[in-house]
Amino acid sequence: MNLSRLRGLLDEHGLRLSRDLGQNFLVDVGLADELARKAGASAGDLIIEVGTGLGVLTRSLAARVDRVRTVEIDSGLVRVLKSESLLAENVELVHADALEVDWKAWVDEANQPVRVIANLPYSVATPLLRRLLDLRDGLEDWSVMLQTEVAERLTADPGTKSYGSFTVLHRLVADVDRIASVSPSHFFPRPKVESSFIRIWPRKAQLLGPGELARVERLVRAAFSQRRKRLTNGLDRIAEKCWPDLTRGLRRERLEALLQTVGIDPGLRPERIEPEAWLALSREMDAGEPGEGG
């Protein structure tokens, strides 16, 4: 589908794209084919796609795999996709909000390899990526188009401006590879930012046990809420919940003792702390006393 055909379909059906939904459609068929290949879409896979649009990437995926389940929130686009027969027979179109579908059920009921491959709408990218981390045991991988700014957050090193809580969570459970940089000219309407296509897959040797990712998340989100201040400032509320019977001064002393137990300088800013150190701190705080974690 070229740009003229895409514009024509939108005009014919009286559709206007929504900035709030982050609708920027991929219009380069050659690029869609290349991305489907680089994402590893293979015969035997179930591909889950988010943001069908007018199906450019969907059709490239369907040509390579057994099944595609694609989710589109826009009722107008769903109507066009159906009335114009834009999708192949092996594509299941789901009219839904991707943040409200039962992802776990979809993954659990599949008796074939499951991959997520999508040009993610900007509006759902971050919350959906977080949800996929919890589904990592059931996924082969997930390859998604993102704003380059978000992609940089996933691949950042400690001490850099882009390093934050989202980086820590991904680094603890997954590997991330930036497959391609994609200019605005490949989309309609043209976004004002550069995009990156990245592949994420679960680490072979998992560091975390059940429930640990959520506990680490609680720590890093609290700490990075005050990323320009020393670590203990951001963790004050966490310390208060852990030790409500202690005075603020004693809580600070205990927190600093825990930090030193795992080799973290209490005076550092959150952006200087390696992901593994955050995990060690989370375990110590769960144990409740310095030296009792494990």
ROVEXFI-585267 format. One record per residue (C-alpha): x, y, z; residue number from 1. Coordinates in steps of 0.1 Angstrom, whole numbers. Example, Ala and Ser with C-alpha at 12.3 -4.5 7.8 and 13.67 -1.06 7.14 Angstrom:
REM residues 2
<pt><xx>123</xx><yy>-45</yy><zz>78</zz><vexgu>1</vexgu></pt>
<pt><xx>137</xx><yy>-11</yy><zz>71</zz><vexgu>2</vexgu></pt>
REM end
This chain:
REM residues 294
<pt><xx>0</xx><yy>0</yy><zz>0</zz><vexgu>1</vexgu></pt>
<pt><xx>15</xx><yy>33</yy><zz>-11</zz><vexgu>2</vexgu></pt>
<pt><xx>9</xx><yy>67</yy><zz>5</zz><vexgu>3</vexgu></pt>
<pt><xx>-16</xx><yy>77</yy><zz>-21</zz><vexgu>4</vexgu></pt>
<pt><xx>-37</xx><yy>46</yy><zz>-16</zz><vexgu>5</vexgu></pt>
<pt><xx>-35</xx><yy>51</yy><zz>22</zz><vexgu>6</vexgu></pt>
<pt><xx>-46</xx><yy>87</yy><zz>20</zz><vexgu>7</vexgu></pt>
<pt><xx>-74</xx><yy>77</yy><zz>-4</zz><vexgu>8</vexgu></pt>
<pt><xx>-88</xx><yy>50</yy><zz>20</zz><vexgu>9</vexgu></pt>
<pt><xx>-88</xx><yy>75</yy><zz>49</zz><vexgu>10</vexgu></pt>
<pt><xx>-105</xx><yy>101</yy><zz>29</zz><vexgu>11</vexgu></pt>
<pt><xx>-130</xx><yy>77</yy><zz>14</zz><vexgu>12</vexgu></pt>
<pt><xx>-141</xx><yy>65</yy><zz>48</zz><vexgu>13</vexgu></pt>
<pt><xx>-140</xx><yy>99</yy><zz>64</zz><vexgu>14</vexgu></pt>
<pt><xx>-112</xx><yy>90</yy><zz>89</zz><vexgu>15</vexgu></pt>
<pt><xx>-89</xx><yy>114</yy><zz>107</zz><vexgu>16</vexgu></pt>
<pt><xx>-59</xx><yy>101</yy><zz>126</zz><vexgu>17</vexgu></pt>
<pt><xx>-57</xx><yy>108</yy><zz>163</zz><vexgu>18</vexgu></pt>
<pt><xx>-26</xx><yy>124</yy><zz>178</zz><vexgu>19</vexgu></pt>
<pt><xx>-38</xx><yy>112</yy><zz>212</zz><vexgu>20</vexgu></pt>
<pt><xx>-36</xx><yy>76</yy><zz>201</zz><vexgu>21</vexgu></pt>
<pt><xx>-1</xx><yy>82</yy><zz>186</zz><vexgu>22</vexgu></pt>
<pt><xx>-12</xx><yy>70</yy><zz>152</zz><vexgu>23</vexgu></pt>
<pt><xx>17</xx><yy>71</yy><zz>127</zz><vexgu>24</vexgu></pt>
<pt><xx>13</xx><yy>44</yy><zz>101</zz><vexgu>25</vexgu></pt>
<pt><xx>43</xx><yy>26</yy><zz>85</zz><vexgu>26</vexgu></pt>
<pt><xx>38</xx><yy>31</yy><zz>48</zz><vexgu>27</vexgu></pt>
<pt><xx>70</xx><yy>15</yy><zz>34</zz><vexgu>28</vexgu></pt>
<pt><xx>62</xx><yy>-20</yy><zz>24</zz><vexgu>29</vexgu></pt>
<pt><xx>98</xx><yy>-29</yy><zz>17</zz><vexgu>30</vexgu></pt>
<pt><xx>108</xx><yy>-17</yy><zz>52</zz><vexgu>31</vexgu></pt>
<pt><xx>79</xx><yy>-37</yy><zz>67</zz><vexgu>32</vexgu></pt>
<pt><xx>91</xx><yy>-69</yy><zz>50</zz><vexgu>33</vexgu></pt>
<pt><xx>126</xx><yy>-62</yy><zz>63</zz><vexgu>34</vexgu></pt>
<pt><xx>115</xx><yy>-56</yy><zz>99</zz><vexgu>35</vexgu></pt>
<pt><xx>94</xx><yy>-88</yy><zz>99</zz><vexgu>36</vexgu></pt>
<pt><xx>124</xx><yy>-107</yy><zz>88</zz><vexgu>37</vexgu></pt>
<pt><xx>148</xx><yy>-91</yy><zz>113</zz><vexgu>38</vexgu></pt>
<pt><xx>123</xx><yy>-97</yy><zz>141</zz><vexgu>39</vexgu></pt>
<pt><xx>126</xx><yy>-134</yy><zz>134</zz><vexgu>40</vexgu></pt>
<pt><xx>90</xx><yy>-140</yy><zz>123</zz><vexgu>41</vexgu></pt>
<pt><xx>89</xx><yy>-176</yy><zz>112</zz><vexgu>42</vexgu></pt>
<pt><xx>66</xx><yy>-203</yy><zz>101</zz><vexgu>43</vexgu></pt>
<pt><xx>50</xx><yy>-219</yy><zz>132</zz><vexgu>44</vexgu></pt>
<pt><xx>49</xx><yy>-186</yy><zz>151</zz><vexgu>45</vexgu></pt>
<pt><xx>19</xx><yy>-168</yy><zz>166</zz><vexgu>46</vexgu></pt>
<pt><xx>26</xx><yy>-131</yy><zz>162</zz><vexgu>47</vexgu></pt>
<pt><xx>7</xx><yy>-106</yy><zz>183</zz><vexgu>48</vexgu></pt>
<pt><xx>7</xx><yy>-72</yy><zz>168</zz><vexgu>49</vexgu></pt>
<pt><xx>-5</xx><yy>-39</yy><zz>185</zz><vexgu>50</vexgu></pt>
<pt><xx>-17</xx><yy>-11</yy><zz>163</zz><vexgu>51</vexgu></pt>
<pt><xx>-29</xx><yy>-26</yy><zz>130</zz><vexgu>52</vexgu></pt>
<pt><xx>-34</xx><yy>7</yy><zz>113</zz><vexgu>53</vexgu></pt>
<pt><xx>-42</xx><yy>-2</yy><zz>77</zz><vexgu>54</vexgu></pt>
<pt><xx>-22</xx><yy>-34</yy><zz>79</zz><vexgu>55</vexgu></pt>
<pt><xx>11</xx><yy>-27</yy><zz>61</zz><vexgu>56</vexgu></pt>
<pt><xx>32</xx><yy>-45</yy><zz>88</zz><vexgu>57</vexgu></pt>
<pt><xx>4</xx><yy>-70</yy><zz>94</zz><vexgu>58</vexgu></pt>
<pt><xx>5</xx><yy>-82</yy><zz>58</zz><vexgu>59</vexgu></pt>
<pt><xx>43</xx><yy>-86</yy><zz>59</zz><vexgu>60</vexgu></pt>
<pt><xx>40</xx><yy>-107</yy><zz>91</zz><vexgu>61</vexgu></pt>
<pt><xx>11</xx><yy>-128</yy><zz>78</zz><vexgu>62</vexgu></pt>
<pt><xx>32</xx><yy>-138</yy><zz>47</zz><vexgu>63</vexgu></pt>
<pt><xx>59</xx><yy>-153</yy><zz>70</zz><vexgu>64</vexgu></pt>
<pt><xx>40</xx><yy>-170</yy><zz>99</zz><vexgu>65</vexgu></pt>
<pt><xx>11</xx><yy>-193</yy><zz>106</zz><vexgu>66</vexgu></pt>
<pt><xx>-10</xx><yy>-169</yy><zz>126</zz><vexgu>67</vexgu></pt>
<pt><xx>-12</xx><yy>-132</yy><zz>134</zz><vexgu>68</vexgu></pt>
<pt><xx>-34</xx><yy>-117</yy><zz>161</zz><vexgu>69</vexgu></pt>
<pt><xx>-35</xx><yy>-80</yy><zz>156</zz><vexgu>70</vexgu></pt>
<pt><xx>-51</xx><yy>-55</yy><zz>180</zz><vexgu>71</vexgu></pt>
<pt><xx>-66</xx><yy>-22</yy><zz>169</zz><vexgu>72</vexgu></pt>
<pt><xx>-84</xx><yy>3</yy><zz>192</zz><vexgu>73</vexgu></pt>
<pt><xx>-98</xx><yy>26</yy><zz>164</zz><vexgu>74</vexgu></pt>
<pt><xx>-133</xx><yy>14</yy><zz>154</zz><vexgu>75</vexgu></pt>
<pt><xx>-130</xx><yy>34</yy><zz>121</zz><vexgu>76</vexgu></pt>
<pt><xx>-98</xx><yy>16</yy><zz>111</zz><vexgu>77</vexgu></pt>
<pt><xx>-114</xx><yy>-18</yy><zz>121</zz><vexgu>78</vexgu></pt>
<pt><xx>-143</xx><yy>-10</yy><zz>98</zz><vexgu>79</vexgu></pt>
<pt><xx>-119</xx><yy>-2</yy><zz>69</zz><vexgu>80</vexgu></pt>
<pt><xx>-98</xx><yy>-32</yy><zz>74</zz><vexgu>81</vexgu></pt>
<pt><xx>-129</xx><yy>-54</yy><zz>72</zz><vexgu>82</vexgu></pt>
<pt><xx>-148</xx><yy>-37</yy><zz>45</zz><vexgu>83</vexgu></pt>
<pt><xx>-118</xx><yy>-34</yy><zz>22</zz><vexgu>84</vexgu></pt>
<pt><xx>-105</xx><yy>-70</yy><zz>30</zz><vexgu>85</vexgu></pt>
<pt><xx>-71</xx><yy>-57</yy><zz>38</zz><vexgu>86</vexgu></pt>
<pt><xx>-60</xx><yy>-86</yy><zz>59</zz><vexgu>87</vexgu></pt>
<pt><xx>-50</xx><yy>-122</yy><zz>50</zz><vexgu>88</vexgu></pt>
<pt><xx>-70</xx><yy>-152</yy><zz>61</zz><vexgu>89</vexgu></pt>
<pt><xx>-44</xx><yy>-161</yy><zz>88</zz><vexgu>90</vexgu></pt>
<pt><xx>-49</xx><yy>-128</yy><zz>105</zz><vexgu>91</vexgu></pt>
<pt><xx>-73</xx><yy>-124</yy><zz>135</zz><vexgu>92</vexgu></pt>
<pt><xx>-83</xx><yy>-88</yy><zz>140</zz><vexgu>93</vexgu></pt>
<pt><xx>-92</xx><yy>-79</yy><zz>176</zz><vexgu>94</vexgu></pt>
<pt><xx>-110</xx><yy>-46</yy><zz>182</zz><vexgu>95</vexgu></pt>
<pt><xx>-97</xx><yy>-37</yy><zz>217</zz><vexgu>96</vexgu></pt>
<pt><xx>-74</xx><yy>-15</yy><zz>238</zz><vexgu>97</vexgu></pt>
<pt><xx>-41</xx><yy>-34</yy><zz>240</zz><vexgu>98</vexgu></pt>
<pt><xx>-38</xx><yy>-24</yy><zz>276</zz><vexgu>99</vexgu></pt>
<pt><xx>-70</xx><yy>-41</yy><zz>285</zz><vexgu>100</vexgu></pt>
<pt><xx>-68</xx><yy>-74</yy><zz>268</zz><vexgu>101</vexgu></pt>
<pt><xx>-58</xx><yy>-106</yy><zz>287</zz><vexgu>102</vexgu></pt>
<pt><xx>-23</xx><yy>-109</yy><zz>275</zz><vexgu>103</vexgu></pt>
<pt><xx>-15</xx><yy>-138</yy><zz>299</zz><vexgu>104</vexgu></pt>
<pt><xx>-44</xx><yy>-158</yy><zz>287</zz><vexgu>105</vexgu></pt>
<pt><xx>-33</xx><yy>-153</yy><zz>251</zz><vexgu>106</vexgu></pt>
<pt><xx>2</xx><yy>-164</yy><zz>258</zz><vexgu>107</vexgu></pt>
<pt><xx>-8</xx><yy>-193</yy><zz>280</zz><vexgu>108</vexgu></pt>
<pt><xx>-33</xx><yy>-208</yy><zz>256</zz><vexgu>109</vexgu></pt>
<pt><xx>-10</xx><yy>-207</yy><zz>226</zz><vexgu>110</vexgu></pt>
<pt><xx>6</xx><yy>-241</yy><zz>219</zz><vexgu>111</vexgu></pt>
<pt><xx>32</xx><yy>-226</yy><zz>196</zz><vexgu>112</vexgu></pt>
<pt><xx>60</xx><yy>-200</yy><zz>199</zz><vexgu>113</vexgu></pt>
<pt><xx>47</xx><yy>-165</yy><zz>206</zz><vexgu>114</vexgu></pt>
<pt><xx>63</xx><yy>-133</yy><zz>195</zz><vexgu>115</vexgu></pt>
<pt><xx>52</xx><yy>-97</yy><zz>198</zz><vexgu>116</vexgu></pt>
<pt><xx>60</xx><yy>-76</yy><zz>167</zz><vexgu>117</vexgu></pt>
<pt><xx>46</xx><yy>-41</yy><zz>164</zz><vexgu>118</vexgu></pt>
<pt><xx>49</xx><yy>-5</yy><zz>154</zz><vexgu>119</vexgu></pt>
<pt><xx>37</xx><yy>6</yy><zz>188</zz><vexgu>120</vexgu></pt>
<pt><xx>14</xx><yy>36</yy><zz>191</zz><vexgu>121</vexgu></pt>
<pt><xx>32</xx><yy>62</yy><zz>212</zz><vexgu>122</vexgu></pt>
<pt><xx>4</xx><yy>63</yy><zz>237</zz><vexgu>123</vexgu></pt>
<pt><xx>8</xx><yy>26</yy><zz>248</zz><vexgu>124</vexgu></pt>
<pt><xx>45</xx><yy>20</yy><zz>243</zz><vexgu>125</vexgu></pt>
<pt><xx>58</xx><yy>24</yy><zz>279</zz><vexgu>126</vexgu></pt>
<pt><xx>30</xx><yy>7</yy><zz>298</zz><vexgu>127</vexgu></pt>
<pt><xx>28</xx><yy>-22</yy><zz>273</zz><vexgu>128</vexgu></pt>
<pt><xx>66</xx><yy>-28</yy><zz>275</zz><vexgu>129</vexgu></pt>
<pt><xx>63</xx><yy>-30</yy><zz>312</zz><vexgu>130</vexgu></pt>
<pt><xx>35</xx><yy>-56</yy><zz>309</zz><vexgu>131</vexgu></pt>
<pt><xx>56</xx><yy>-77</yy><zz>285</zz><vexgu>132</vexgu></pt>
<pt><xx>83</xx><yy>-80</yy><zz>311</zz><vexgu>133</vexgu></pt>
<pt><xx>59</xx><yy>-99</yy><zz>333</zz><vexgu>134</vexgu></pt>
<pt><xx>51</xx><yy>-122</yy><zz>303</zz><vexgu>135</vexgu></pt>
<pt><xx>87</xx><yy>-129</yy><zz>295</zz><vexgu>136</vexgu></pt>
<pt><xx>86</xx><yy>-166</yy><zz>304</zz><vexgu>137</vexgu></pt>
<pt><xx>59</xx><yy>-172</yy><zz>277</zz><vexgu>138</vexgu></pt>
<pt><xx>74</xx><yy>-151</yy><zz>249</zz><vexgu>139</vexgu></pt>
<pt><xx>102</xx><yy>-159</yy><zz>225</zz><vexgu>140</vexgu></pt>
<pt><xx>109</xx><yy>-122</yy><zz>222</zz><vexgu>141</vexgu></pt>
<pt><xx>92</xx><yy>-89</yy><zz>214</zz><vexgu>142</vexgu></pt>
<pt><xx>103</xx><yy>-65</yy><zz>186</zz><vexgu>143</vexgu></pt>
<pt><xx>88</xx><yy>-31</yy><zz>185</zz><vexgu>144</vexgu></pt>
<pt><xx>90</xx><yy>3</yy><zz>169</zz><vexgu>145</vexgu></pt>
<pt><xx>95</xx><yy>31</yy><zz>195</zz><vexgu>146</vexgu></pt>
<pt><xx>105</xx><yy>67</yy><zz>197</zz><vexgu>147</vexgu></pt>
<pt><xx>143</xx><yy>67</yy><zz>198</zz><vexgu>148</vexgu></pt>
<pt><xx>141</xx><yy>85</yy><zz>231</zz><vexgu>149</vexgu></pt>
<pt><xx>123</xx><yy>55</yy><zz>247</zz><vexgu>150</vexgu></pt>
<pt><xx>147</xx><yy>31</yy><zz>230</zz><vexgu>151</vexgu></pt>
<pt><xx>177</xx><yy>49</yy><zz>245</zz><vexgu>152</vexgu></pt>
<pt><xx>162</xx><yy>45</yy><zz>279</zz><vexgu>153</vexgu></pt>
<pt><xx>161</xx><yy>7</yy><zz>275</zz><vexgu>154</vexgu></pt>
<pt><xx>198</xx><yy>5</yy><zz>264</zz><vexgu>155</vexgu></pt>
<pt><xx>213</xx><yy>32</yy><zz>285</zz><vexgu>156</vexgu></pt>
<pt><xx>244</xx><yy>27</yy><zz>308</zz><vexgu>157</vexgu></pt>
<pt><xx>245</xx><yy>37</yy><zz>344</zz><vexgu>158</vexgu></pt>
<pt><xx>256</xx><yy>73</yy><zz>349</zz><vexgu>159</vexgu></pt>
<pt><xx>240</xx><yy>86</yy><zz>316</zz><vexgu>160</vexgu></pt>
<pt><xx>210</xx><yy>109</yy><zz>313</zz><vexgu>161</vexgu></pt>
<pt><xx>188</xx><yy>82</yy><zz>298</zz><vexgu>162</vexgu></pt>
<pt><xx>194</xx><yy>57</yy><zz>325</zz><vexgu>163</vexgu></pt>
<pt><xx>164</xx><yy>53</yy><zz>348</zz><vexgu>164</vexgu></pt>
<pt><xx>140</xx><yy>29</yy><zz>365</zz><vexgu>165</vexgu></pt>
<pt><xx>128</xx><yy>15</yy><zz>331</zz><vexgu>166</vexgu></pt>
<pt><xx>164</xx><yy>7</yy><zz>322</zz><vexgu>167</vexgu></pt>
<pt><xx>170</xx><yy>-12</yy><zz>354</zz><vexgu>168</vexgu></pt>
<pt><xx>139</xx><yy>-33</yy><zz>351</zz><vexgu>169</vexgu></pt>
<pt><xx>148</xx><yy>-44</yy><zz>315</zz><vexgu>170</vexgu></pt>
<pt><xx>185</xx><yy>-50</yy><zz>323</zz><vexgu>171</vexgu></pt>
<pt><xx>176</xx><yy>-74</yy><zz>351</zz><vexgu>172</vexgu></pt>
<pt><xx>154</xx><yy>-97</yy><zz>331</zz><vexgu>173</vexgu></pt>
<pt><xx>161</xx><yy>-91</yy><zz>293</zz><vexgu>174</vexgu></pt>
<pt><xx>186</xx><yy>-83</yy><zz>266</zz><vexgu>175</vexgu></pt>
<pt><xx>179</xx><yy>-54</yy><zz>243</zz><vexgu>176</vexgu></pt>
<pt><xx>192</xx><yy>-49</yy><zz>207</zz><vexgu>177</vexgu></pt>
<pt><xx>185</xx><yy>-19</yy><zz>185</zz><vexgu>178</vexgu></pt>
<pt><xx>178</xx><yy>-34</yy><zz>151</zz><vexgu>179</vexgu></pt>
<pt><xx>173</xx><yy>-3</yy><zz>130</zz><vexgu>180</vexgu></pt>
<pt><xx>169</xx><yy>34</yy><zz>131</zz><vexgu>181</vexgu></pt>
<pt><xx>139</xx><yy>46</yy><zz>111</zz><vexgu>182</vexgu></pt>
<pt><xx>134</xx><yy>81</yy><zz>98</zz><vexgu>183</vexgu></pt>
<pt><xx>101</xx><yy>100</yy><zz>99</zz><vexgu>184</vexgu></pt>
<pt><xx>98</xx><yy>97</yy><zz>61</zz><vexgu>185</vexgu></pt>
<pt><xx>87</xx><yy>60</yy><zz>64</zz><vexgu>186</vexgu></pt>
<pt><xx>55</xx><yy>70</yy><zz>83</zz><vexgu>187</vexgu></pt>
<pt><xx>22</xx><yy>88</yy><zz>77</zz><vexgu>188</vexgu></pt>
<pt><xx>17</xx><yy>113</yy><zz>91</zz><vexgu>189</vexgu></pt>
<pt><xx>53</xx><yy>120</yy><zz>96</zz><vexgu>190</vexgu></pt>
<pt><xx>62</xx><yy>120</yy><zz>133</zz><vexgu>191</vexgu></pt>
<pt><xx>83</xx><yy>148</yy><zz>147</zz><vexgu>192</vexgu></pt>
<pt><xx>108</xx><yy>124</yy><zz>163</zz><vexgu>193</vexgu></pt>
<pt><xx>131</xx><yy>97</yy><zz>151</zz><vexgu>194</vexgu></pt>
<pt><xx>121</xx><yy>60</yy><zz>157</zz><vexgu>195</vexgu></pt>
<pt><xx>140</xx><yy>29</yy><zz>165</zz><vexgu>196</vexgu></pt>
<pt><xx>131</xx><yy>-8</yy><zz>160</zz><vexgu>197</vexgu></pt>
<pt><xx>143</xx><yy>-28</yy><zz>189</zz><vexgu>198</vexgu></pt>
<pt><xx>143</xx><yy>-65</yy><zz>198</zz><vexgu>199</vexgu></pt>
<pt><xx>140</xx><yy>-76</yy><zz>234</zz><vexgu>200</vexgu></pt>
<pt><xx>143</xx><yy>-112</yy><zz>246</zz><vexgu>201</vexgu></pt>
<pt><xx>144</xx><yy>-129</yy><zz>281</zz><vexgu>202</vexgu></pt>
<pt><xx>178</xx><yy>-135</yy><zz>296</zz><vexgu>203</vexgu></pt>
<pt><xx>187</xx><yy>-172</yy><zz>295</zz><vexgu>204</vexgu></pt>
<pt><xx>199</xx><yy>-171</yy><zz>331</zz><vexgu>205</vexgu></pt>
<pt><xx>172</xx><yy>-153</yy><zz>351</zz><vexgu>206</vexgu></pt>
<pt><xx>185</xx><yy>-134</yy><zz>381</zz><vexgu>207</vexgu></pt>
<pt><xx>151</xx><yy>-128</yy><zz>397</zz><vexgu>208</vexgu></pt>
<pt><xx>127</xx><yy>-151</yy><zz>416</zz><vexgu>209</vexgu></pt>
<pt><xx>89</xx><yy>-148</yy><zz>416</zz><vexgu>210</vexgu></pt>
<pt><xx>77</xx><yy>-114</yy><zz>426</zz><vexgu>211</vexgu></pt>
<pt><xx>111</xx><yy>-98</yy><zz>427</zz><vexgu>212</vexgu></pt>
<pt><xx>107</xx><yy>-76</yy><zz>397</zz><vexgu>213</vexgu></pt>
<pt><xx>78</xx><yy>-57</yy><zz>413</zz><vexgu>214</vexgu></pt>
<pt><xx>98</xx><yy>-53</yy><zz>445</zz><vexgu>215</vexgu></pt>
<pt><xx>128</xx><yy>-39</yy><zz>427</zz><vexgu>216</vexgu></pt>
<pt><xx>104</xx><yy>-16</yy><zz>407</zz><vexgu>217</vexgu></pt>
<pt><xx>91</xx><yy>-1</yy><zz>439</zz><vexgu>218</vexgu></pt>
<pt><xx>126</xx><yy>8</yy><zz>449</zz><vexgu>219</vexgu></pt>
<pt><xx>138</xx><yy>23</yy><zz>417</zz><vexgu>220</vexgu></pt>
<pt><xx>107</xx><yy>43</yy><zz>409</zz><vexgu>221</vexgu></pt>
<pt><xx>109</xx><yy>58</yy><zz>444</zz><vexgu>222</vexgu></pt>
<pt><xx>146</xx><yy>66</yy><zz>440</zz><vexgu>223</vexgu></pt>
<pt><xx>144</xx><yy>80</yy><zz>405</zz><vexgu>224</vexgu></pt>
<pt><xx>115</xx><yy>102</yy><zz>414</zz><vexgu>225</vexgu></pt>
<pt><xx>143</xx><yy>124</yy><zz>429</zz><vexgu>226</vexgu></pt>
<pt><xx>171</xx><yy>114</yy><zz>405</zz><vexgu>227</vexgu></pt>
<pt><xx>191</xx><yy>146</yy><zz>410</zz><vexgu>228</vexgu></pt>
<pt><xx>194</xx><yy>140</yy><zz>448</zz><vexgu>229</vexgu></pt>
<pt><xx>213</xx><yy>115</yy><zz>468</zz><vexgu>230</vexgu></pt>
<pt><xx>199</xx><yy>80</yy><zz>469</zz><vexgu>231</vexgu></pt>
<pt><xx>186</xx><yy>81</yy><zz>505</zz><vexgu>232</vexgu></pt>
<pt><xx>163</xx><yy>111</yy><zz>497</zz><vexgu>233</vexgu></pt>
<pt><xx>142</xx><yy>91</yy><zz>472</zz><vexgu>234</vexgu></pt>
<pt><xx>141</xx><yy>60</yy><zz>494</zz><vexgu>235</vexgu></pt>
<pt><xx>127</xx><yy>78</yy><zz>525</zz><vexgu>236</vexgu></pt>
<pt><xx>91</xx><yy>68</yy><zz>518</zz><vexgu>237</vexgu></pt>
<pt><xx>102</xx><yy>31</yy><zz>513</zz><vexgu>238</vexgu></pt>
<pt><xx>121</xx><yy>32</yy><zz>545</zz><vexgu>239</vexgu></pt>
<pt><xx>91</xx><yy>46</yy><zz>564</zz><vexgu>240</vexgu></pt>
<pt><xx>69</xx><yy>17</yy><zz>551</zz><vexgu>241</vexgu></pt>
<pt><xx>96</xx><yy>-9</yy><zz>561</zz><vexgu>242</vexgu></pt>
<pt><xx>102</xx><yy>5</yy><zz>595</zz><vexgu>243</vexgu></pt>
<pt><xx>72</xx><yy>26</yy><zz>606</zz><vexgu>244</vexgu></pt>
<pt><xx>81</xx><yy>23</yy><zz>643</zz><vexgu>245</vexgu></pt>
<pt><xx>114</xx><yy>41</yy><zz>639</zz><vexgu>246</vexgu></pt>
<pt><xx>121</xx><yy>78</yy><zz>640</zz><vexgu>247</vexgu></pt>
<pt><xx>131</xx><yy>94</yy><zz>607</zz><vexgu>248</vexgu></pt>
<pt><xx>167</xx><yy>97</yy><zz>619</zz><vexgu>249</vexgu></pt>
<pt><xx>169</xx><yy>60</yy><zz>628</zz><vexgu>250</vexgu></pt>
<pt><xx>153</xx><yy>50</yy><zz>596</zz><vexgu>251</vexgu></pt>
<pt><xx>179</xx><yy>69</yy><zz>577</zz><vexgu>252</vexgu></pt>
<pt><xx>207</xx><yy>52</yy><zz>597</zz><vexgu>253</vexgu></pt>
<pt><xx>192</xx><yy>18</yy><zz>590</zz><vexgu>254</vexgu></pt>
<pt><xx>188</xx><yy>26</yy><zz>553</zz><vexgu>255</vexgu></pt>
<pt><xx>224</xx><yy>37</yy><zz>550</zz><vexgu>256</vexgu></pt>
<pt><xx>235</xx><yy>6</yy><zz>568</zz><vexgu>257</vexgu></pt>
<pt><xx>216</xx><yy>-16</yy><zz>542</zz><vexgu>258</vexgu></pt>
<pt><xx>232</xx><yy>4</yy><zz>514</zz><vexgu>259</vexgu></pt>
<pt><xx>267</xx><yy>-2</yy><zz>527</zz><vexgu>260</vexgu></pt>
<pt><xx>259</xx><yy>-39</yy><zz>532</zz><vexgu>261</vexgu></pt>
<pt><xx>254</xx><yy>-43</yy><zz>495</zz><vexgu>262</vexgu></pt>
<pt><xx>283</xx><yy>-20</yy><zz>485</zz><vexgu>263</vexgu></pt>
<pt><xx>263</xx><yy>11</yy><zz>476</zz><vexgu>264</vexgu></pt>
<pt><xx>276</xx><yy>46</yy><zz>487</zz><vexgu>265</vexgu></pt>
<pt><xx>245</xx><yy>63</yy><zz>503</zz><vexgu>266</vexgu></pt>
<pt><xx>257</xx><yy>96</yy><zz>488</zz><vexgu>267</vexgu></pt>
<pt><xx>253</xx><yy>85</yy><zz>452</zz><vexgu>268</vexgu></pt>
<pt><xx>226</xx><yy>96</yy><zz>429</zz><vexgu>269</vexgu></pt>
<pt><xx>202</xx><yy>68</yy><zz>417</zz><vexgu>270</vexgu></pt>
<pt><xx>216</xx><yy>70</yy><zz>381</zz><vexgu>271</vexgu></pt>
<pt><xx>250</xx><yy>58</yy><zz>393</zz><vexgu>272</vexgu></pt>
<pt><xx>237</xx><yy>24</yy><zz>407</zz><vexgu>273</vexgu></pt>
<pt><xx>241</xx><yy>-7</yy><zz>386</zz><vexgu>274</vexgu></pt>
<pt><xx>209</xx><yy>-29</yy><zz>381</zz><vexgu>275</vexgu></pt>
<pt><xx>224</xx><yy>-58</yy><zz>401</zz><vexgu>276</vexgu></pt>
<pt><xx>230</xx><yy>-35</yy><zz>430</zz><vexgu>277</vexgu></pt>
<pt><xx>193</xx><yy>-25</yy><zz>430</zz><vexgu>278</vexgu></pt>
<pt><xx>184</xx><yy>-62</yy><zz>432</zz><vexgu>279</vexgu></pt>
<pt><xx>207</xx><yy>-68</yy><zz>461</zz><vexgu>280</vexgu></pt>
<pt><xx>193</xx><yy>-38</yy><zz>479</zz><vexgu>281</vexgu></pt>
<pt><xx>157</xx><yy>-50</yy><zz>473</zz><vexgu>282</vexgu></pt>
<pt><xx>166</xx><yy>-83</yy><zz>489</zz><vexgu>283</vexgu></pt>
<pt><xx>183</xx><yy>-68</yy><zz>519</zz><vexgu>284</vexgu></pt>
<pt><xx>153</xx><yy>-45</yy><zz>525</zz><vexgu>285</vexgu></pt>
<pt><xx>129</xx><yy>-75</yy><zz>523</zz><vexgu>286</vexgu></pt>
<pt><xx>150</xx><yy>-93</yy><zz>549</zz><vexgu>287</vexgu></pt>
<pt><xx>146</xx><yy>-63</yy><zz>571</zz><vexgu>288</vexgu></pt>
<pt><xx>181</xx><yy>-61</yy><zz>587</zz><vexgu>289</vexgu></pt>
<pt><xx>216</xx><yy>-56</yy><zz>574</zz><vexgu>290</vexgu></pt>
<pt><xx>233</xx><yy>-89</yy><zz>567</zz><vexgu>291</vexgu></pt>
<pt><xx>201</xx><yy>-110</yy><zz>567</zz><vexgu>292</vexgu></pt>
<pt><xx>193</xx><yy>-109</yy><zz>530</zz><vexgu>293</vexgu></pt>
<pt><xx>200</xx><yy>-137</yy><zz>506</zz><vexgu>294</vexgu></pt>
REM end
